[in-house]
Amino acid sequence: MYKILIVEDEPEIAEVLREFLAKTGFEAFIALGGEKAIEILNSDAKIDFIILDMKMPKVSGIEVLSEMRNKNLNHPVVILTGSINEDKYVRDIKNMGYPSMKIVSKPVDLFELVVIIKNKLDLERSL
């Protein structure tokens, strides 16, 4: 079973994502905020995929991506944003040396999100 880390500072959104992903066959767990995400990424936790909110207090999604880059972590990532600064995030991500990442706007279409995850994990045959 694939393990998905949901990095989101809004507990309600994180829990809806976790429950939906569990119903579609994934094991999902939550990091409430960027600080917790970095703590998990620095642990021995097995992670196959990351759903990453960009705008969070204290430690942003860009800072989480920067930490991942510094640690040579290459998990597939989908970006969540409720912000109108999507173009800025695309520039920031490219400037960090990441290839283009899929950005999903909130409110999230949960079915679309599952398709994105499966495609990134190369599971499209099981759709």
WOVENDA-V754141 format. One record per backbone hydrogen bond with DSSP energy under -0.5 kcal/mol. CO is the residue of the C=O (numbers start at 1). NH is the residue of the N-H. E is the energy in kcal/mol with one decimal. If there is no record, write none. Layout:
BEGIN
co = {CO:CO}
nh = {NH:NH}
e = {E:E}
END
This chain:
BEGIN
co = {2:2:3:3:4:4:5:5:6:6:7:9:10:11:12:13:14:15:16:17:18:19:20:21:22:26:27:29:30:31:31:33:34:35:36:37:38:40:40:45:48:49:50:50:51:51:52:54:54:57:58:59:60:61:62:63:64:65:66:67:68:69:72:76:77:78:79:80:81:85:86:87:88:89:90:91:92:93:94:102:104:108:109:110:111:112:113:114:115:116:117:118:119:123:124}
nh = {4:27:48:49:6:29:7:51:8:31:53:11:14:15:16:17:18:19:20:21:22:23:24:26:25:28:4:6:32:8:33:37:38:39:40:41:42:43:45:47:76:5:52:78:7:53:80:56:61:59:60:34:64:65:66:67:68:69:70:71:73:72:74:50:102:52:104:54:106:89:90:91:92:93:94:95:96:98:97:79:81:110:113:114:115:116:117:118:119:120:121:123:122:126:127}
e = {-0.5:-2.8:-2.9:-1.3:-0.6:-2.6:-0.7:-2.9:-0.7:-3.1:-2.5:-0.8:-2.4:-2.4:-2.1:-2.4:-2.5:-2.7:-2.4:-2.7:-2.2:-1.8:-1.0:-2.5:-1.3:-0.7:-2.9:-2.9:-0.5:-1.8:-1.7:-1.7:-2.4:-2.0:-2.4:-2.9:-1.8:-1.4:-0.6:-0.6:-0.7:-2.7:-0.6:-2.2:-3.4:-0.5:-2.9:-1.0:-2.6:-2.4:-0.5:-0.8:-1.8:-2.6:-2.3:-2.2:-2.4:-2.5:-2.5:-1.8:-2.9:-1.3:-0.5:-2.3:-0.5:-2.8:-3.4:-1.7:-2.5:-2.0:-2.3:-2.2:-2.8:-2.8:-2.3:-2.8:-1.2:-1.8:-1.7:-2.8:-2.0:-1.0:-2.3:-2.0:-1.9:-2.4:-2.5:-2.8:-2.5:-2.6:-2.2:-4.0:-1.2:-2.5:-1.5}
END
